[in-house]
């Protein structure tokens, strides 16, 4: 197995204003991830995707920046299966046991889907869907015009704030230390991956129409076309 990527997640001294742009000064302390790569075999991604993470006492903050010349989206119903269109996804396994992990998805309209996997699908896992974290906060920004094929966009970005208190059920390690609702200790390591679903499209009668054969671009390559292999996720180090 190749070396897993490691993201050194800094603590922020100031609470960011979540507006989807990643321009709040608090984000300056957070480094960018490496650019996303194909989930398995495939050509180099056509568009750059990067992310930043940071944390404070209340939240883990995740920001995704997605280069995209044509930002389009149609799914508006909460907890829809957003991977059927373009989206940005977060996977977290706080105790790193490959079981009982959290998945989050968001699209350019700001629609979200959350679910829990008691174990990976390949092991017979059946998702708990939906899994809605009441304190979750999100914001979206489109650098361009959404659903307008007549121009060229720059891309879109997402900001997510995930509350520690609601991640506690996924983390046996911190629960055993009596720290289940608090932020991690410096040096703690979680398992994490990030993914982007990118579908081809064509323009028909002035509107976007989704094509076939989605491309999956990820922070930590899986070695197989299956995101639900936690052993190949990267390391989130606080």
N, C-alpha and C positions, 0 to 999 in steps of 0.2 A: 504494500500500500504506500503511495507517495506521502510525503510529509503533509500534514494538515496545515492550512493557513491559520494564523493566529491574529486576532484583532485585540490590540491593547486599548481597553475602554477607559477613558479618563473620567474622573469626577469633575462635574461642573460646579463652580462656585455661585453661579447665577442661574436662575430659572429662565429658560428660553421662552420667548413669545412664539407660540406655535401658529404660524400662518402658512405653512407649506413651502416656504421659499428657501429655507436653510440659510438665511442671511442674518439672523439674529447673532450678535457678537458672541454669545455663548458657544455657538458651534465652532468658533475659531480654534478652540482647544482640542477639538476632535479631529483625528486624521481621517483621510479617506481610505476606504478599503481599496484593494486592487480592483481593477476592472473585472466585471463578470466574464465568465468563460462558458463554453458549451457544457451542458450537464454531463455529456459523455462524448461520443464522437460527433464531429460536425465542424463546419467552417467557423472561423473567427466571427464573433458577433458583429453584425453590421452597425450597431449603435452602442455607444459607451453607456455602461450602467455602473454606478458607484454608490457607496453608502457611508454614513457616519453614525457612530454611536457614542453616547455619554450617559452619565447617570448622576442622580443626587439622592437625597434621603427618601424621596417619594417615588421616583420613576426611573425606568430605563427609557432613554430617548433614542429613537431610531429615525434617521433621515435617509431617504433614497432619492437619487437624482438620475433620471432616465432620459437620455438623448432620444428624440423621436421627431422626425420631420412631419409626421401626420398623426396627431393625437386624436383618437376617436374612442368612443365607449358608448354602450347602450344600456348596460345592466344597472338598474336603479333599486332593485328590491334587496333589502337587507338580508344578509346570509344567503345570497345566491352563489352558485358555484362559479366564482369569478375567473377561474382558470380557462373557461371557455372563451374568454376575450383577453386583451392585454391587461396585465396587472403587475403588482409588486407584492412579494410574499416574504414573510418572516417565520422561521422555525426556531423554537427554543426548547432545549432539554436541560433545565437548570442543574439536575444532579448527574447528568451524563450517563444514565443507565440504559438509554435507548428505549425506555418505556415512558408512558404517561407524559407526552410532550404536547406543546402548544403550537398551533399553526394560525397565522393571521394573513389575510389577503386584502388588498385595496386596489381600486381602479381609478382612472382619471376623473370619474364623477364623484369620488369620495365614498362610494359604496364599499362596505366591508363585509367580510366573512371570517368567522372565528370557529375553530373546532379543536377538540382534544383527541389525540390518538392514544388509547391505552397501550397499544403496541403497534409496530409497523404492519402495513397491509400484508406483506409477504409472510408474516407470522400469524396471520389470521385476525389482525386488528380490525375492529369495527369502530368508526369514528363516533364520538359524542358530538352531535351537530344539532343546533348550534351551541357554542360555548361562548357566552357573551360576558366579557369582563366589564362590570358596571362602571369602573373608574377609568376605562380606556379613553384616551383623547387622540384625535387625529385631525390633520389638516392637509389640503391638497392645493397645489398651485400649477396652473398650466401656463407655460411660457409660449404663448401663441393663441390660437383660437380652436376650441374644442369642436370637433365634428364639422369642420369646414374644409373640404378638399381643395378649395380654390387657392389656398396659400400654403406656405411652408412654415412649419412650427420649429421651435428649438427643442422642446421636450416638456416633461412634466416632473413634478417632485412631490414627495409625500413626507410628512412628519408624523411620528407616532410616539405617544407617551404611554408606557405600559406600567401600571402600578405594581410595586413589589408585593403589596398585601394580597393581590389577586393572583400572583404567580406562586405564592407559597404552596398551594396544593400540588404543584409540579416538582417540588424540591424537598426530597426526603432529608438531604444533608443539612440544610439550614433549619428545617423543622426540628431535627434532632438536637440542634444547638440552641433551640429556643429563639432563633432569629428569623423565623419564617416570614414575618411581615416586614422585615427591615432590609435595607440594601446590603449587598454582599460585602464581605471583608476584602480589603486590598489583597490581591493574589489569588482570590477565588477564581475558578475556571468553570465555565458552562460550555455546553455544546450548542452551536448555532449554525444555521445556514440562511441564506437569502437567495431568492429566485425572482426572475422576471419571465413572464410568459409573453411572447411576441408572435402574433399571428399575422400572416400576409393578408393583404386586402386588395380590392380593386374598387374603382369608382363607377357606379352605375346610376345614371340619372341624377348626377350631382350629389350622391351620398356614398359613404363607405359601405362596402359589403365584405364581410370576413371571408377569407379563403381557407385553404386546408393546410395541414401540416405545421402545427405550432413549433416554434423554436423555444427551447428552455435554456436560459442563461443564468448561471449561478455564481456565488462567491466561492464556494468550495466544491470542486467537481466531484461527481458521484461515482464515476466509473461504470455507470449503468443508467439507463433512462428511467430512473425511479428516484424521486426526491426523498422518499420515505425509507432511507437507509442511514439512520443516525450515526452509525460508526464512521461514516465518511464526511460528516459535517465538520466544520472548522471549530476552532476554540475561541471563545469570548473570554478574555482575561481582564479582570477588574483591577 
